[in-house]
Amino acid sequence: QKIVEISCDVDCIQDEHDYLIKELKDVENLRKFIIK
């Protein structure tokens, strides 16, 4: 797992955030798919 350095700029942090959000959405979609 990747560790974001403190020196990382805002764009980098935003990319990390977007990636995490995407992962969360993928998990939620998977749950919905399994429940159906």
HTML snippet that shows the backbone in 3Dmol.js (N, CA, C, O; Angstrom):
<script src="https://3Dmol.org/build/3Dmol-min.js"></script>
<div id="view" style="width:600px;height:400px;position:relative"></div>
<script>
const pdb = `
ATOM      1  N   GLN A   1       0.846  -1.203   0.000  1.00  0.00           N
ATOM      2  CA  GLN A   1       0.000   0.000   0.000  1.00  0.00           C
ATOM      3  C   GLN A   1       0.875   1.244   0.000  1.00  0.00           C
ATOM      4  O   GLN A   1       1.932   1.289   0.629  1.00  0.00           O
ATOM      5  N   LYS A   2       0.401   2.251  -0.725  1.00  0.00           N
ATOM      6  CA  LYS A   2       1.214   3.440  -0.946  1.00  0.00           C
ATOM      7  C   LYS A   2       1.037   4.457   0.175  1.00  0.00           C
ATOM      8  O   LYS A   2      -0.077   4.699   0.641  1.00  0.00           O
ATOM      9  N   ILE A   3       2.141   5.043   0.596  1.00  0.00           N
ATOM     10  CA  ILE A   3       2.090   6.088   1.617  1.00  0.00           C
ATOM     11  C   ILE A   3       2.317   7.434   0.931  1.00  0.00           C
ATOM     12  O   ILE A   3       3.305   7.617   0.220  1.00  0.00           O
ATOM     13  N   VAL A   4       1.402   8.368   1.149  1.00  0.00           N
ATOM     14  CA  VAL A   4       1.531   9.688   0.535  1.00  0.00           C
ATOM     15  C   VAL A   4       2.483  10.533   1.374  1.00  0.00           C
ATOM     16  O   VAL A   4       2.298  10.690   2.581  1.00  0.00           O
ATOM     17  N   GLU A   5       3.488  11.067   0.722  1.00  0.00           N
ATOM     18  CA  GLU A   5       4.453  11.892   1.452  1.00  0.00           C
ATOM     19  C   GLU A   5       3.832  13.224   1.825  1.00  0.00           C
ATOM     20  O   GLU A   5       2.956  13.740   1.132  1.00  0.00           O
ATOM     21  N   ILE A   6       4.310  13.772   2.944  1.00  0.00           N
ATOM     22  CA  ILE A   6       3.791  15.047   3.429  1.00  0.00           C
ATOM     23  C   ILE A   6       4.085  16.162   2.418  1.00  0.00           C
ATOM     24  O   ILE A   6       3.328  17.128   2.316  1.00  0.00           O
ATOM     25  N   SER A   7       5.169  16.024   1.687  1.00  0.00           N
ATOM     26  CA  SER A   7       5.560  17.030   0.710  1.00  0.00           C
ATOM     27  C   SER A   7       4.683  17.004  -0.549  1.00  0.00           C
ATOM     28  O   SER A   7       4.800  17.868  -1.417  1.00  0.00           O
ATOM     29  N   CYS A   8       3.833  16.031  -0.627  1.00  0.00           N
ATOM     30  CA  CYS A   8       2.966  15.881  -1.795  1.00  0.00           C
ATOM     31  C   CYS A   8       2.063  17.109  -1.958  1.00  0.00           C
ATOM     32  O   CYS A   8       1.552  17.659  -0.983  1.00  0.00           O
ATOM     33  N   ASP A   9       1.882  17.521  -3.217  1.00  0.00           N
ATOM     34  CA  ASP A   9       1.075  18.723  -3.448  1.00  0.00           C
ATOM     35  C   ASP A   9      -0.412  18.408  -3.462  1.00  0.00           C
ATOM     36  O   ASP A   9      -0.814  17.250  -3.346  1.00  0.00           O
ATOM     37  N   VAL A  10      -1.223  19.446  -3.603  1.00  0.00           N
ATOM     38  CA  VAL A  10      -2.683  19.292  -3.510  1.00  0.00           C
ATOM     39  C   VAL A  10      -3.215  18.356  -4.589  1.00  0.00           C
ATOM     40  O   VAL A  10      -4.094  17.538  -4.320  1.00  0.00           O
ATOM     41  N   ASP A  11      -2.694  18.468  -5.798  1.00  0.00           N
ATOM     42  CA  ASP A  11      -3.164  17.615  -6.895  1.00  0.00           C
ATOM     43  C   ASP A  11      -2.960  16.139  -6.568  1.00  0.00           C
ATOM     44  O   ASP A  11      -3.821  15.303  -6.837  1.00  0.00           O
ATOM     45  N   CYS A  12      -1.811  15.840  -5.986  1.00  0.00           N
ATOM     46  CA  CYS A  12      -1.505  14.458  -5.628  1.00  0.00           C
ATOM     47  C   CYS A  12      -2.489  13.957  -4.577  1.00  0.00           C
ATOM     48  O   CYS A  12      -3.001  12.842  -4.677  1.00  0.00           O
ATOM     49  N   ILE A  13      -2.747  14.780  -3.578  1.00  0.00           N
ATOM     50  CA  ILE A  13      -3.689  14.397  -2.528  1.00  0.00           C
ATOM     51  C   ILE A  13      -5.085  14.201  -3.124  1.00  0.00           C
ATOM     52  O   ILE A  13      -5.796  13.265  -2.760  1.00  0.00           O
ATOM     53  N   GLN A  14      -5.466  15.082  -4.034  1.00  0.00           N
ATOM     54  CA  GLN A  14      -6.758  14.962  -4.694  1.00  0.00           C
ATOM     55  C   GLN A  14      -6.857  13.649  -5.464  1.00  0.00           C
ATOM     56  O   GLN A  14      -7.894  12.987  -5.442  1.00  0.00           O
ATOM     57  N   ASP A  15      -5.781  13.279  -6.139  1.00  0.00           N
ATOM     58  CA  ASP A  15      -5.767  12.010  -6.874  1.00  0.00           C
ATOM     59  C   ASP A  15      -5.975  10.836  -5.926  1.00  0.00           C
ATOM     60  O   ASP A  15      -6.737   9.915  -6.221  1.00  0.00           O
ATOM     61  N   GLU A  16      -5.296  10.876  -4.790  1.00  0.00           N
ATOM     62  CA  GLU A  16      -5.465   9.819  -3.795  1.00  0.00           C
ATOM     63  C   GLU A  16      -6.921   9.753  -3.341  1.00  0.00           C
ATOM     64  O   GLU A  16      -7.504   8.674  -3.243  1.00  0.00           O
ATOM     65  N   HIS A  17      -7.488  10.905  -3.072  1.00  0.00           N
ATOM     66  CA  HIS A  17      -8.866  10.985  -2.602  1.00  0.00           C
ATOM     67  C   HIS A  17      -9.819  10.419  -3.652  1.00  0.00           C
ATOM     68  O   HIS A  17     -10.698   9.618  -3.334  1.00  0.00           O
ATOM     69  N   ASP A  18      -9.639  10.840  -4.906  1.00  0.00           N
ATOM     70  CA  ASP A  18     -10.495  10.352  -5.994  1.00  0.00           C
ATOM     71  C   ASP A  18     -10.384   8.838  -6.117  1.00  0.00           C
ATOM     72  O   ASP A  18     -11.377   8.153  -6.362  1.00  0.00           O
ATOM     73  N   TYR A  19      -9.174   8.322  -5.948  1.00  0.00           N
ATOM     74  CA  TYR A  19      -8.957   6.889  -6.055  1.00  0.00           C
ATOM     75  C   TYR A  19      -9.708   6.148  -4.948  1.00  0.00           C
ATOM     76  O   TYR A  19     -10.345   5.123  -5.191  1.00  0.00           O
ATOM     77  N   LEU A  20      -9.623   6.680  -3.737  1.00  0.00           N
ATOM     78  CA  LEU A  20     -10.316   6.045  -2.606  1.00  0.00           C
ATOM     79  C   LEU A  20     -11.830   6.075  -2.817  1.00  0.00           C
ATOM     80  O   LEU A  20     -12.520   5.092  -2.547  1.00  0.00           O
ATOM     81  N   ILE A  21     -12.340   7.208  -3.299  1.00  0.00           N
ATOM     82  CA  ILE A  21     -13.777   7.318  -3.558  1.00  0.00           C
ATOM     83  C   ILE A  21     -14.196   6.280  -4.596  1.00  0.00           C
ATOM     84  O   ILE A  21     -15.229   5.626  -4.447  1.00  0.00           O
ATOM     85  N   LYS A  22     -13.399   6.133  -5.637  1.00  0.00           N
ATOM     86  CA  LYS A  22     -13.717   5.163  -6.683  1.00  0.00           C
ATOM     87  C   LYS A  22     -13.735   3.746  -6.108  1.00  0.00           C
ATOM     88  O   LYS A  22     -14.622   2.953  -6.424  1.00  0.00           O
ATOM     89  N   GLU A  23     -12.762   3.440  -5.273  1.00  0.00           N
ATOM     90  CA  GLU A  23     -12.713   2.120  -4.643  1.00  0.00           C
ATOM     91  C   GLU A  23     -13.973   1.877  -3.813  1.00  0.00           C
ATOM     92  O   GLU A  23     -14.567   0.801  -3.878  1.00  0.00           O
ATOM     93  N   LEU A  24     -14.370   2.866  -3.044  1.00  0.00           N
ATOM     94  CA  LEU A  24     -15.569   2.744  -2.222  1.00  0.00           C
ATOM     95  C   LEU A  24     -16.795   2.479  -3.078  1.00  0.00           C
ATOM     96  O   LEU A  24     -17.608   1.612  -2.757  1.00  0.00           O
ATOM     97  N   LYS A  25     -16.929   3.225  -4.168  1.00  0.00           N
ATOM     98  CA  LYS A  25     -18.077   3.049  -5.052  1.00  0.00           C
ATOM     99  C   LYS A  25     -18.078   1.652  -5.657  1.00  0.00           C
ATOM    100  O   LYS A  25     -19.129   1.025  -5.787  1.00  0.00           O
ATOM    101  N   ASP A  26     -16.883   1.163  -6.031  1.00  0.00           N
ATOM    102  CA  ASP A  26     -16.785  -0.180  -6.592  1.00  0.00           C
ATOM    103  C   ASP A  26     -17.271  -1.216  -5.588  1.00  0.00           C
ATOM    104  O   ASP A  26     -17.975  -2.160  -5.947  1.00  0.00           O
ATOM    105  N   VAL A  27     -16.891  -1.032  -4.331  1.00  0.00           N
ATOM    106  CA  VAL A  27     -17.306  -1.975  -3.283  1.00  0.00           C
ATOM    107  C   VAL A  27     -18.826  -1.918  -3.101  1.00  0.00           C
ATOM    108  O   VAL A  27     -19.478  -2.955  -2.977  1.00  0.00           O
ATOM    109  N   GLU A  28     -19.382  -0.717  -3.086  1.00  0.00           N
ATOM    110  CA  GLU A  28     -20.831  -0.577  -2.923  1.00  0.00           C
ATOM    111  C   GLU A  28     -21.574  -1.226  -4.079  1.00  0.00           C
ATOM    112  O   GLU A  28     -22.576  -1.912  -3.876  1.00  0.00           O
ATOM    113  N   ASN A  29     -21.078  -1.007  -5.300  1.00  0.00           N
ATOM    114  CA  ASN A  29     -21.708  -1.608  -6.474  1.00  0.00           C
ATOM    115  C   ASN A  29     -21.649  -3.126  -6.392  1.00  0.00           C
ATOM    116  O   ASN A  29     -22.593  -3.817  -6.775  1.00  0.00           O
ATOM    117  N   LEU A  30     -20.535  -3.633  -5.892  1.00  0.00           N
ATOM    118  CA  LEU A  30     -20.372  -5.077  -5.757  1.00  0.00           C
ATOM    119  C   LEU A  30     -21.386  -5.625  -4.750  1.00  0.00           C
ATOM    120  O   LEU A  30     -21.988  -6.676  -4.972  1.00  0.00           O
ATOM    121  N   ARG A  31     -21.569  -4.902  -3.640  1.00  0.00           N
ATOM    122  CA  ARG A  31     -22.546  -5.328  -2.634  1.00  0.00           C
ATOM    123  C   ARG A  31     -23.946  -5.382  -3.230  1.00  0.00           C
ATOM    124  O   ARG A  31     -24.672  -6.359  -3.047  1.00  0.00           O
ATOM    125  N   LYS A  32     -24.320  -4.317  -3.949  1.00  0.00           N
ATOM    126  CA  LYS A  32     -25.653  -4.270  -4.560  1.00  0.00           C
ATOM    127  C   LYS A  32     -25.840  -5.445  -5.512  1.00  0.00           C
ATOM    128  O   LYS A  32     -26.900  -6.069  -5.563  1.00  0.00           O
ATOM    129  N   PHE A  33     -24.774  -5.728  -6.267  1.00  0.00           N
ATOM    130  CA  PHE A  33     -24.830  -6.824  -7.229  1.00  0.00           C
ATOM    131  C   PHE A  33     -25.038  -8.159  -6.513  1.00  0.00           C
ATOM    132  O   PHE A  33     -25.819  -8.999  -6.958  1.00  0.00           O
ATOM    133  N   ILE A  34     -24.331  -8.340  -5.402  1.00  0.00           N
ATOM    134  CA  ILE A  34     -24.419  -9.598  -4.643  1.00  0.00           C
ATOM    135  C   ILE A  34     -25.793  -9.733  -3.987  1.00  0.00           C
ATOM    136  O   ILE A  34     -26.352 -10.829  -3.936  1.00  0.00           O
ATOM    137  N   ILE A  35     -26.341  -8.615  -3.484  1.00  0.00           N
ATOM    138  CA  ILE A  35     -27.634  -8.663  -2.792  1.00  0.00           C
ATOM    139  C   ILE A  35     -28.765  -9.035  -3.746  1.00  0.00           C
ATOM    140  O   ILE A  35     -29.714  -9.714  -3.355  1.00  0.00           O
ATOM    141  N   LYS A  36     -28.660  -8.587  -5.004  1.00  0.00           N
ATOM    142  CA  LYS A  36     -29.745  -8.845  -5.954  1.00  0.00           C
ATOM    143  C   LYS A  36     -29.940 -10.324  -6.228  1.00  0.00           C
ATOM    144  O   LYS A  36     -30.817 -10.697  -7.007  1.00  0.00           O
TER     145      LYS A  36
END
`;
const viewer = $3Dmol.createViewer("view");
viewer.addModel(pdb, "pdb");
viewer.setStyle({}, {cartoon: {color: "spectrum"}});
viewer.zoomTo();
viewer.render();
</script>
